[in-house]
Amino acid sequence: MPQPAPSRQVKLDAAVAGPLFMLAAALLFTLLNLIVKQIGPAYTIWHIGFYRFFGGVVVLLLIFGRHGNAYRGHNTRLLIIRGFTGSAAFLCVVTAIRLLPVSTALVIFYAFPAFSAVFARLIYGERISREGIGCIVMVIVGIGVLFDFSLSGNLAGQAMALAGSAFAGLTVTLIKTLREKNGPVIIYLYFCTMGMLVTLPQFAMAPLIPATAMDWAMVLGIVFSSVVAQLSMNQGFFYCRGWEGGVFMSSEVIFTAIVGIAFLGDPASWRFWTGGLLIVGSAVALNRFKANHARSEK
C-alpha cells in the first residue's frame, strides 16, 4: 500500500526572515507616508485617521475575530491608554507630513527612541547609561540643526513632528508591559479602535466619501498599507531582537527621503543630511546600547 508523501514544511531562516519582514514594513510605511502627502487637501487629518483606523478594525476583526471575543486581553486600561497615545502619535505625524517636506517630518519623528529612553526612566525607573545620554544629546543637536537652532520656518509642522515623536516614544515604552500577556494583534486592534473613536466625531461633522477611482485607490491604499505594514513589522519581531527591528525600521526614513527628494522635490540641504544623520544614527546607536545593557544584566 503506497505511503502518503510527507508534507513539506517551509521553515524560514531567522537571519533572512527578520530583515525581510522589517524592510517590507518600512517600504509599506513609506507608501503610507507618500499617500498621506499626496491625497487631496479636502481630506483632513481626521478623514485620513478615520479611514486608517476604521479600516484597520474591519480588517482585523474579519481575519482574527471569528473565533471569539477579539478584544479579550490583559490590562484593558493600559491597552486603551496605549491606543490613545499611538493614535495621537499618528495624527501628529500626519499633520507634520501635510505641513513639512515628508522627508523632514519623518527624520524628526524618528527621534522617538530618545523619548522612549526618557519615558522608560520616568515610568519603569530604567537607568540611562552615559552612552544613552550621549545619544539623546546628539538627537537634540540633530533636531536643532534641522530647526536651524531657531523657532522659525514652519513652526507648526516642526512642533507636530516633535509631538508625534514624543507620543511614539511613550507608546513604545508602554508596549513593554502589554506584550508580556498580550499578542501583537490585540495591541494593534485596540490602537485602531481608540483611533477610530478619537477621529469619528470630527469625521461625522464633515464626512467625506471618496468620489473618484483615484480617491478610492488612495483611501484603500492607506488602509491596506498600514495594516500589512504593521502586521509585517509584528511578524518580523518574531525573528529578530527589538533593537535589530528598530535598526531595520529606521530604513523607512531613508526610503521616504529618497522618494521625497527624487519625486516630490523635497529640499536636500546640508542641514537635512547632517541633522538627519545625527537623529537616525543616534536612534540606532541608542537601540544597540540598550540591547547590550540588557544582555549584560542576564
C-alpha positions in Angstrom: 0.0 0.0 0.0 1.6 3.3 -1.1 2.6 5.6 1.7 1.4 9.3 1.6 4.0 11.7 0.6 5.4 13.6 3.5 4.2 17.1 3.8 6.7 19.9 3.2 7.1 22.5 5.8 8.8 25.7 4.9 11.0 26.9 7.7 12.2 30.5 7.5 15.7 31.3 8.4 15.6 34.0 11.1 18.6 35.8 9.7 16.7 36.2 6.4 13.1 36.4 7.6 13.6 39.1 10.2 15.2 41.7 7.8 12.7 40.8 5.0 9.7 41.4 7.2 11.1 44.6 8.6 12.2 46.0 5.3 8.8 45.2 3.8 7.1 47.0 6.7 9.4 50.0 6.1 8.6 50.1 2.4 4.8 49.9 3.1 5.0 52.7 5.7 6.9 54.7 3.1 4.0 54.1 0.8 1.6 55.2 3.5 3.6 58.4 4.1 3.5 59.3 0.4 -0.2 58.7 0.1 -0.9 60.9 3.1 1.3 63.6 1.4 -0.4 63.3 -2.0 -4.1 62.8 -1.1 -6.2 65.8 -1.9 -6.4 68.8 0.5 -10.1 68.0 1.1 -9.0 65.1 3.2 -8.1 66.4 6.6 -6.1 64.5 9.3 -9.5 63.4 10.7 -10.6 61.9 7.4 -7.2 60.2 6.9 -7.1 59.0 10.5 -10.7 57.7 10.5 -10.2 55.7 7.3 -6.9 54.3 8.5 -8.3 53.2 11.9 -11.8 52.1 10.9 -10.3 50.1 8.0 -7.8 48.5 10.4 -10.6 47.5 12.8 -12.6 45.9 10.0 -9.7 44.0 8.5 -8.5 42.7 11.9 -12.0 41.6 13.0 -12.6 39.9 9.7 -9.3 38.0 10.0 -9.0 37.4 13.7 -12.4 37.9 15.2 -14.1 34.8 14.0 -13.1 32.6 17.0 -14.4 34.5 20.0 -14.0 38.0 21.6 -11.2 39.7 19.7 -11.0 42.4 22.4 -10.3 40.0 25.3 -6.9 40.9 26.6 -4.9 41.6 29.8 -4.7 45.0 31.3 -7.5 46.6 29.3 -6.9 50.0 30.8 -3.3 50.1 29.6 -4.4 48.8 26.2 -6.8 51.8 25.9 -4.1 54.2 27.1 -1.6 52.8 24.6 -4.3 53.1 21.9 -4.8 56.8 22.6 -1.1 57.6 22.7 -0.5 55.7 19.5 -3.4 57.5 17.8 -2.0 60.8 19.0 1.4 60.0 17.5 -0.2 59.1 14.1 -2.3 62.2 13.9 0.6 64.4 14.9 2.9 62.9 12.3 0.2 63.1 9.6 -0.2 66.8 10.4 3.6 67.2 10.1 3.7 65.4 6.8 1.0 67.7 5.4 2.9 70.8 6.6 6.5 69.9 6.0 8.5 68.1 3.4 7.7 64.4 4.0 11.4 63.5 4.5 12.0 66.2 7.1 8.8 65.2 9.0 10.0 61.6 9.2 13.5 62.5 10.2 12.2 64.5 13.2 9.7 61.7 14.1 12.4 59.1 14.2 13.8 60.8 17.3 11.3 58.7 19.3 13.8 56.2 20.7 15.3 59.1 22.7 11.9 59.9 24.1 11.3 56.2 24.8 14.5 56.1 26.9 13.3 59.1 28.9 9.9 57.6 29.5 11.4 54.3 30.4 13.3 56.1 33.1 10.3 58.0 34.4 7.8 55.1 34.3 9.9 52.0 35.0 13.0 53.5 36.6 15.3 52.2 34.0 18.8 53.7 34.2 20.0 55.7 31.2 23.7 54.9 30.6 26.3 57.5 29.7 26.2 56.3 26.2 22.4 56.6 26.1 22.6 60.2 27.5 25.2 61.0 24.8 22.8 59.6 22.1 19.9 61.7 23.5 22.1 64.8 23.4 23.1 64.1 19.8 19.4 63.7 18.9 18.7 67.1 20.4 21.6 68.6 18.4 20.3 66.9 15.2 16.8 68.4 15.8 18.5 71.8 16.4 20.3 71.5 13.1 17.1 70.8 11.3 15.4 73.7 13.0 18.4 75.9 12.3 18.6 76.4 16.1 15.8 78.9 15.9 12.0 78.8 16.2 11.4 79.8 12.6 10.1 78.2 9.4 7.0 76.1 9.6 6.9 76.0 13.4 3.5 74.2 13.5 4.8 71.3 11.3 8.0 71.0 13.3 6.1 71.0 16.6 3.7 68.4 15.3 6.6 66.1 14.2 8.3 66.5 17.6 5.0 65.9 19.5 4.4 62.8 17.3 7.9 61.6 18.2 7.2 62.1 21.9 3.9 60.2 21.8 5.5 57.4 19.8 8.3 57.2 22.4 5.6 56.9 25.2 3.7 54.3 23.1 6.8 52.1 22.6 7.5 52.3 26.3 4.0 51.2 27.3 4.2 48.1 25.0 6.9 46.7 27.3 4.2 45.9 29.9 1.5 45.0 27.4 3.4 42.4 25.4 4.0 40.3 28.5 0.5 38.9 28.3 -0.9 40.3 25.0 -0.2 39.4 21.4 0.6 41.9 18.8 -2.8 41.6 17.1 -4.9 42.7 20.1 -2.5 45.6 20.9 -2.9 46.8 17.3 -6.7 46.2 17.4 -7.0 48.5 20.5 -4.9 51.0 18.8 -7.1 51.1 15.7 -10.3 51.1 17.9 -9.1 54.0 20.0 -8.0 55.9 17.0 -11.4 55.3 15.3 -13.2 56.7 18.4 -10.9 59.8 18.5 -11.4 60.7 14.9 -15.1 59.7 14.5 -16.6 62.9 15.9 -14.7 65.2 13.6 -15.3 62.8 10.6 -19.0 62.7 11.4 -19.2 66.5 11.4 -17.8 66.7 7.9 -18.0 63.2 6.3 -16.1 62.8 3.1 -16.7 59.8 0.9 -14.3 59.1 -2.0 -15.8 60.3 -5.2 -13.3 59.1 -7.8 -11.5 55.9 -8.6 -8.2 57.7 -7.6 -9.6 58.7 -4.3 -10.8 55.2 -3.6 -7.4 53.8 -4.5 -5.7 56.2 -2.1 -8.1 55.5 0.8 -7.8 51.8 0.3 -4.0 52.2 0.0 -4.0 54.0 3.4 -5.9 51.1 5.0 -4.0 48.2 3.5 -0.5 49.6 3.5 -0.9 50.5 7.2 -2.4 47.1 8.2 0.0 45.0 6.2 3.0 47.1 7.3 2.0 46.8 11.0 1.5 43.0 10.8 4.7 42.6 8.8 6.6 44.5 11.5 5.0 42.5 14.3 5.9 39.3 12.5 9.4 40.5 12.0 9.9 40.8 15.7 9.4 37.0 16.0 12.7 36.6 14.0 14.9 39.4 15.3 15.5 41.2 18.6 13.9 44.6 19.4 17.0 46.7 18.7 17.6 44.9 15.4 14.0 45.6 14.4 14.4 49.2 15.3 17.5 49.4 13.1 15.8 47.9 10.1 12.7 50.0 10.6 14.8 53.2 10.5 15.3 52.5 6.8 11.8 54.0 6.5 13.5 57.4 6.8 15.9 56.6 4.0 13.2 55.2 1.7 11.0 58.2 2.4 13.8 60.7 1.9 14.9 59.1 -1.4 11.3 59.2 -2.8 10.6 62.7 -1.4 13.8 64.2 -2.8 13.6 62.4 -6.1 9.9 62.7 -6.9 8.3 65.3 -4.6 11.0 68.0 -4.8 11.9 67.9 -1.1 14.9 70.0 -0.2 18.1 68.2 0.4 20.3 70.8 2.1 23.3 70.1 4.3 21.1 70.8 7.3 18.7 68.0 6.3 21.5 65.4 5.8 23.5 66.5 8.9 20.5 66.7 11.2 19.0 63.5 9.7 22.3 61.5 10.2 22.6 62.7 13.8 19.0 61.8 14.7 18.8 58.4 12.9 22.3 57.4 13.7 21.8 58.3 17.4 18.5 56.4 17.5 20.2 53.3 16.0 23.1 53.6 18.5 20.7 54.0 21.4 18.8 50.9 20.5 22.2 49.0 20.3 23.4 50.3 23.6 20.0 49.3 25.2 20.4 45.8 23.8 23.9 45.4 25.1 22.9 46.6 28.5 20.0 44.1 28.6 22.4 41.3 27.7 24.9 42.3 30.4 22.2 42.1 33.1 21.3 38.5 32.2 
